[in-house]
Amino acid sequence: MAKILVIEDEQSILKMIAYDLKQFDYEVDTASDGLKGYEMAKTNHYDIIVLDLMLPGMNGLTIAEKLREKQVKSYIMMLTAMDDEYQKVHGFEVGADDYITKPFSPRELTARIKAVLRRLDNSNKVDLIEYENIKLNTLSYEAFVNDEKIDLTLKEFELLQYMIEHKGKALSRDQLLTKLWGYNYDGDTRVVDVHIFKLREKIVDGSERIKTVRGIGYKLI
């Protein structure tokens, strides 16, 4: 059973999300305060954290950043009422995996969550992928470079895995968005650039391995 934490201060939205998710037999915990939500996310394991951007006590961006500093691996889906590309990109920079803009339909949110959980299902995955000095364990979502563990978010892990599986091929930003986010993305493609930048930082020779293909996207060489 998937376990989901919803951190949202608007009670009507919080109750709606919790009710809809419980219809799919997910285990759902809720918090309406940022500090309480952060403590819950830090001390319990959740497959997905649905996280509002504007919260009392501690805002969503700070929560996401602190959770990643604690190496919490939960998939973080941001809720934001602001149609602001800067805020969205900043959310990805601090560790969010996805976002959904208010107002949204319950069907859209549950569809996104179901898609994420399908990708988290390890039943048909190879447990070890190796490429030169990079190793990925798809059961534990651990990544190693030169046998040293590196800390990746789920989305960074999926991006690296996909690039390894398609090494040598030029992958467009739209292709990466569609494959890794699982839907037709309604924002701009800078989200891919943000994740590529962070991968290059975390892989010692990432700046040389992950090449920019002008006018297209990226490829792993």
Secondary structure, DSSP 8 states (H G I E B T S, - for coil): --EEEEE-S-HHHHHHHHHHHHTTT-EEEEESSHHHHHHHHHHS--SEEEEESS-SSS-HHHHHHHHHHTT---EEEEEES---HHHHHHHHHHT--EEEESS--HHHHHHHHHHHHHHH--TTS-SEEEETTEEEETTTTEEEETTEEE---HHHHHHHHHHHHTTTS-EEHHHHHHHHHSS---S-THHHHHHHHHHHHHSTTHHHHEEEETTTEEEE-
